[in-house]
């Protein structure tokens, strides 16, 4: 199964079975890889998830997702949405705390 494969796409997907897919992302690094792997492994549908950056001079990251049943692509999509929600929550919490700090500093 190949969903996307061209030099301009940031995502390429390969695999024979919908429960075992490798997602190839361009222009990403360990920050996204490790965070995404963590979120994926929290999903009870995921049997295995791992990521690798084959070589520092190559600008790609491979993420392998294997599920017990169901589509690995759906699980991957859900993990991306979950990671975005987590990031937005962290950003909002940080912004609130910074504003509270500035308000305290102005009042002192």
Legacy VTK file of the C-alpha trace (Angstrom):
# vtk DataFile Version 3.0
C-alpha trace
ASCII
DATASET POLYDATA
POINTS 108 float
0.000 0.000 0.000
1.460 3.326 -1.039
-0.510 6.444 -0.235
1.942 9.124 -1.276
5.283 9.062 -2.969
6.827 12.127 -4.531
9.760 14.373 -3.742
7.602 17.337 -2.699
5.348 15.504 -0.232
6.264 15.693 3.457
4.666 12.283 4.079
5.092 8.972 2.334
3.414 5.759 3.491
4.414 2.230 2.625
3.304 -1.222 3.674
1.549 -4.328 2.456
-1.035 -4.670 5.228
-3.167 -1.849 6.646
-2.241 -2.936 10.188
1.518 -2.518 9.575
2.615 0.708 7.924
5.765 2.792 7.765
5.308 6.543 7.606
8.209 8.450 6.088
8.292 12.105 7.071
10.570 14.714 5.533
12.105 17.669 7.349
11.342 16.322 10.843
13.615 15.280 13.687
13.680 13.551 17.076
11.415 16.195 18.635
8.418 15.022 16.636
9.581 11.407 16.387
9.892 10.759 20.101
6.732 12.701 20.988
4.700 10.911 18.349
6.075 7.517 19.363
5.079 8.231 22.979
1.507 9.187 22.024
1.185 6.182 19.703
2.349 3.742 22.385
-0.337 5.056 24.767
-2.997 3.800 22.321
-4.129 0.260 23.278
-4.630 -0.606 19.578
-0.895 -0.219 18.923
1.166 -3.402 19.102
4.461 -1.767 18.114
5.724 1.690 17.276
9.248 2.838 16.635
10.967 5.589 14.757
14.371 6.072 13.226
16.353 8.680 11.409
18.417 6.560 9.011
21.312 8.992 8.630
21.952 12.586 9.754
22.617 13.695 6.190
19.222 12.356 5.056
16.356 14.648 5.922
13.838 11.860 6.633
12.344 10.069 9.601
10.679 6.637 9.491
7.859 5.799 11.895
6.681 2.190 11.969
3.200 1.529 13.372
1.736 -1.942 13.892
-1.774 -2.403 15.261
-3.553 -5.449 16.649
-6.426 -4.767 14.276
-7.708 -1.815 12.297
-5.903 0.713 10.203
-2.448 1.912 11.235
-3.135 5.056 9.169
-6.181 5.868 11.323
-4.178 5.319 14.510
-1.365 7.523 13.146
-3.844 10.282 12.242
-5.390 10.118 15.734
-1.933 10.346 17.326
-1.150 13.463 15.296
-4.416 15.076 16.420
-3.793 14.046 20.049
-0.265 15.447 19.934
-1.570 18.729 18.530
-4.165 18.928 21.342
-1.463 18.256 23.951
0.763 20.948 22.428
-2.080 23.480 22.389
-2.868 22.738 26.044
0.784 23.242 27.022
0.948 26.499 25.073
-2.247 27.823 26.681
-1.091 26.836 30.187
2.283 28.465 29.612
0.689 31.680 28.314
-1.602 31.900 31.355
1.304 31.424 33.765
3.432 34.041 31.977
0.560 36.531 32.158
0.088 35.760 35.864
3.802 36.330 36.430
3.751 39.688 34.607
0.690 40.780 36.594
2.430 39.887 39.878
5.547 41.776 38.794
3.513 44.896 37.952
1.722 44.781 41.329
4.918 44.512 43.385
LINES 1 109
108 0 1 2 3 4 5 6 7 8 9 10 11 12 13 14 15 16 17 18 19 20 21 22 23 24 25 26 27 28 29 30 31 32 33 34 35 36 37 38 39 40 41 42 43 44 45 46 47 48 49 50 51 52 53 54 55 56 57 58 59 60 61 62 63 64 65 66 67 68 69 70 71 72 73 74 75 76 77 78 79 80 81 82 83 84 85 86 87 88 89 90 91 92 93 94 95 96 97 98 99 100 101 102 103 104 105 106 107
